[in-house]
Amino acid sequence: MGIMDCFSNVNMPGCLWFEGNRKNAYASMVAGLLFFTGWWIIIDSETVHPGQIPAGYWMCGVAGTVSLIMVNSVSNALMRGDSYDGGCMGTRGARVWIFLGFVMGFAAVIASCSIMLTVYTNRDLKSPGVALFLQNTLICIASILFKFGRSEDVY
């Protein structure tokens, strides 16, 4: 009697995340990985080259993170006007909220690109500027993927 005979009658239940439509699970995991990678890059750059990224430049990443939360806090059904229509501003308020979220996310990417080009181009050490730009670009891509890569009708 081998080791495989002991486990021949063991049945593991399947993971509920991967039953049926897997689009939501994959989009969420890839978006989370991109968000994590963005923050990992900037934190790694700061630990390798301490003091090369001033405290004010970190606000680009914070604004991108707030943008991700703003964009993904509004459901697609509310954007279409299919769900709850009451509240302070209803569907129009949700559309303004998501628009401001996208503006904040794209502004963070543009600001980080501007910082990279104006501040770090003339220095010998360019990697903190590239890390800042990569962080905000990955957060913006993660936000877009998390918003539009999932479908809300599948549970």
FENKA-V811369 format. One record per pair of residues at least 6 apart in sequence whose C-alpha atoms are under 6 Angstrom apart, sorted by the first residue. I is the first residue (numbers start at 1). GAP is how many residues later the second one is. D is the distance in whole Angstrom. If there is no record, write none. Layout:
i=I gap=GAP d=D
i=I gap=GAP d=D
This chain:
i=24 gap=126 d=5
i=27 gap=122 d=5
i=28 gap=118 d=6
i=31 gap=111 d=4
i=31 gap=114 d=6
i=31 gap=115 d=6
i=34 gap=104 d=6
i=34 gap=108 d=6
i=35 gap=104 d=5
i=35 gap=107 d=6
i=38 gap=97 d=4
i=38 gap=100 d=5
i=39 gap=96 d=6
i=41 gap=90 d=6
i=42 gap=89 d=5
i=45 gap=83 d=6
i=60 gap=48 d=5
i=61 gap=75 d=6
i=64 gap=41 d=5
i=64 gap=44 d=6
i=67 gap=34 d=5
i=67 gap=37 d=6
i=67 gap=38 d=5
i=68 gap=75 d=5
i=70 gap=31 d=5
i=71 gap=27 d=5
i=71 gap=30 d=5
i=72 gap=75 d=6
i=77 gap=6 d=6
i=78 gap=13 d=6
i=81 gap=10 d=6
i=105 gap=35 d=6
i=109 gap=27 d=5
i=109 gap=28 d=6
i=112 gap=21 d=5
i=113 gap=20 d=6
i=116 gap=13 d=4
i=120 gap=6 d=5
i=120 gap=9 d=6
